[in-house]
Amino acid sequence: MGHPRFSDPRVVIALALLCCLLWGSSYPAIKTGYAWFGIARNDIPTQLVFAGWRFLGAGLILLAWAVATRKAIWGLGFVAGRQLVVLGLAQTTLQYVFFYVGLAHTTGVKGSIMNATGTFFSVLLAHWVYHNDRLSHAKLWGCVVGFAGVMVVNLGRGTLDMDFTLLGEGFVVIAAFVLAAASIYGKQVSQRMDSVVMTGWQLGLGGVALLAIGWGLGGSLTGFTWGTTVLLVYLALLSSAAFSLWSILLKHNRVSQVTVFNFTVPIFGAALSAIFLGEALLEWKNLLALVLVCGGIWLVTRDAPAASATK
């Protein structure tokens, strides 16, 4: 079906896991960025400026790659331009307003588990949008198991207590839903446009909008050092690199062979948050939630495509 090198099972496993590791690393990286730049959890304008620089950079990297590989990035037409603006405002700007604010008000471990709900939202939405992507028993059970994991991770100390806030875990889940919905629109747009060009413009335009909103609300990103600059560049590179590698794998293999690895994103996110942020992972509710969410993702992606998060 595809290029022998990128269809080699060992290469597919290695590159898919690398992409998921990169996406998982975004959780502790963003939290570290807040600390290093001195961004307070309630300083939403500066959080949006931080996000804006990241995604503008990621978009420019992808567009530069498109030019280097001789793909047209200009003259796409009015209709395509309008679609890119809508996609950028939805999939990048709107999603990451909720995601960056939410992650500032919760832990990296919980954020990585809560954000995995995007896979389940995409499966449920696809059932109503696509006639050839209906809910199967495996998908339905996967969604049930996955959302059960989300309930478990939010259990408080008491039997019926819930450790859940709208600005924290709630915003992360809203971000996951926005991604799932916008990805369906993005899939339609990608049928008529190169995926690298589309994602480059989407990230770039969304990043510009995030910067405009953040600056307009009085946000300002200061405290640039070698460390903070490298961290910001890493966040931009992980988005562009993971997307590029993932696209190559999808091009040369069956979709289900690749998307089944999505279950490792919350594992990497939670584990890296525990390692680099010193957050609790070994609590019973976190481990049980991680098992349930990962099991749910495996069930819904083993036979059919699902949207991937590009954190």
N, C-alpha and C positions, 0 to 999 in steps of 0.2 A: 504493500500500500504506500510506503513512503521510502525515504532515504534510508539505506541499510544501517548507517551509523545511528541515526535517531530512532530507528525501529528496534535496535538491539535492546532486549529486555533489561540488561544491566544498566545501559545508558538511560533508558526511560526511568527506571527506579531512582538512579542517582540524581538526575536532573529534576525530576518531580519532587523528590525530597529536599533538594537544594532550594527550589522555589518556595516550598512550604516553610522551610527553615527561615528564609529571608522574610516572608510575610509574618511568621511568628515573632521574629526579632523586632518587628516594628513596635510591639507593645512596650517592652522595656526601653527601647530607644526613645520613643516619644516621652515616656515618663522621665527618663534621664534628661532629655532636652528641657523639660519644664524645670527640673532642678538646676541644671547648669546655667540656663538663661535667667533663672530667678523669676519664673513665671508663676504667679500665685494661682491657686485653683479657681478663684473667682474672677481672675483677669481674662475674661472671655475675648475681648478685642485683641490682646497680644497673642493668645492661643491661636486665633484665626490668622494673624500675620505669620506666625511660626508655620502653620499649615500651608499658607499661601506660598511662601518661599520654597517649601519642599516640593509642592506639586507643580509650580511654575518651572522649577529646575528639572523635575522628572519629565515634564512635557517637552522642554527644549532638548533634553538628551534624546528622546525618542524621535523628535522631528529631525534632529541632526543625523541620527542613524538612518532615517528614511531618505534624506538627501544623499548621504554617503552610498546608499544602496540604489540610487537613481530612481527613487519613487517621487512622484509629483506631490508637493504639499500645497501648491498654490493653484488658483484657477479651478477650484472644485465646484463652483456654481453657487447660486443663491440658495437653492433648496438644501444642498449639502452643508452650506455655511450655517443656515438656520438650525439644521439638525445637530450640528456640532455644538452650537451655543446652548441649545436645550440640554443636550447630553452632558456638557461640561458643568452647567449650573445644577443639574440634578445629581449626576453620579459622582462629581467631585465636590462642588461647592456645598450643596445641601447635605450630602452624606457626611462630609467631614466637619461641618459645623456641629452636627450631633455627635460624631465620633470623638473629636478632640475635646469638646466640652465634657462629654460623658467619661472619657478616660481620665480626665483631671479629677473626677469625683468618685472614682472607684480604683481598685487595684488592677495591676496588669494581669494577674491570674484570673480574676473574675471577668475582666474586660475581654480576654481572649476566649473564655468559655461563652460569655453572653453574645459576642459578635458572631459566633459560629451558627447562631440561629438564622443567619442569612441564607445558608444552604437549604434549610427547611422552608423558609419563606419562598425561595425561588422554585422549589418543587411544588408547593401549593399554588403559587401564581401560575406556573406553567400549565397546571392541570386545566385552568380556566381559559388560558390564552391559546395553547397549542392543542390541536386535535390529536396529534400523534405523540403526545407526552402526558398521558393520563396517569393518575395515581394508581399504582399497583399495591398489592398487599405489603410488599417489602417497603415501598416508599411510605405508606401510611404508618406502618409500625416504626419505621425510622424516625418519622416526625414525632410520633408519640413518645418514643424513647428519648429523643433529643430534647424535646421541651420538658420532659420529666427531669432531665439533667439540669436544665436551667432553673427549675423550681428548687432542686436540691441545693444548688450552690448559693441560693439566696435564703436558705433557712437560717434563722437566728438562733440564739441560745435556747430559747424555749421551744416547745414542741410545735406551737402554732405561730411563732414569731417569724417575721420575714425581714431580712436585712436587705432592703431594696429602697432606692431613692430614684425619683424621676430624673434628676440632673445627672445621676451617675449611671447605674445599670439601665435605667429606662431609656436614656439618650443613646446608649450603645446599641440597644435592641432596635430603636427607631432607625439608627444609622444602618443597621443590617437590613431592615425592611426597605429602606430607600435604595440601597445597593441592589437588592433583589429585583425591585420594580424597574429601576433604571437600566439594569443589565438586560432585561427583556427588550426594552427600547433600543439599547445599544446593539443587541443582536440583529435587530431589523436594519439598523443603519449600516452595520458591517457587511451586509449582503451586497451593498452597492459601493463600498469604499474599502481601501486597504486597511487592515486592522491596526497596523503600526501607526499609520498617518492619523487614523481616527482617534486612537488612544492618546497620541502625542498632542493633538489639538484639544481633546477633551480635558486632559490633565492641565495643559497650559492655560486654557481659557478659564477653567475652574479655579486654578491657582490665582490668576489675576483677579477674579471676582472675590476670592477669599481675602486677598491683600486689600482690595478696595473697601470691603466691608470692615475689616479689622482697622485699617487706617481711619476710616470714616467715623468709627466709634471711639477713636482715640488711642488705639493700640500702637505699640512701638517695640520692636525687637532690638534690644541692646545687649551688651555684654559679650560681643564676639571675641573669641579667642581661637587659638589653633584647635583646641578640643571641641568647642561648640561648632566651629565651621566644619570640621571633619564629620561630626555627628550629623549635621544638616545635609551635607553632601552624601553621606551614607544613606540617609532616609530617601533622598531623591534617587540615588542609584538603585536601591533595592526595589523600588516600585518599577522602574524602567527595565532593570535586568530580569526580574522575576517574570514580568509580563512577556518580554521577548522570548525567554526560554520556554515558558508555558505555551506560547503561541506556536513555537516550533514543534513541541511535542504533540499538540493537538492536530497540527497539520499532517504529521507523519504517522499517527497512530489512531486507533479507535478512541473516541472521547472517553468511554467508560474506563479504558486502561489508564488514563491520566487522572481523571477527576476523582477516582477512588482514593487517591492519596490526600485529598482535602482533609481527611480526618486527622492528619498529623499537624495541621496548622494550630489548633488549640493546644495540642500536646507541646509543641515547640514554644508557643507563646507563654503558656503557664510555666513550663520548666525554666525558660530563660528569665522570666520575671522573678521566679524564686531565686535563681542563681545571682542575677545582677542587681535586683532590687531588694533582696532579702525578704521577700514576701512568703507567707505561709502557703505551701502547696500540699504538705503531708497531712493536713486536717482531713478527717474522714469524708466530710461533705464535698470538699474540693476534689478529692480523688474519685469519689463515686460520681460526681457530676461530670468529671472529665471522661470517665469510662462510658457513661450513658450518652453524652454528646458525641463522642468519637464513634461509638457504636451506631448511633443514629445516622451520622454522616455516611458511614460505610454502607449502611443499608440503602440509603436513598441514592447513592452515587455508583454503586457497583454495576448497575445495568443501564444507567441512563445519565445524560449530562446534567450538571448543575452549575450554577454560577459560582465562580471563584472570587474570593475577596482579595483585593489588591491593596493591602494595607501598607 
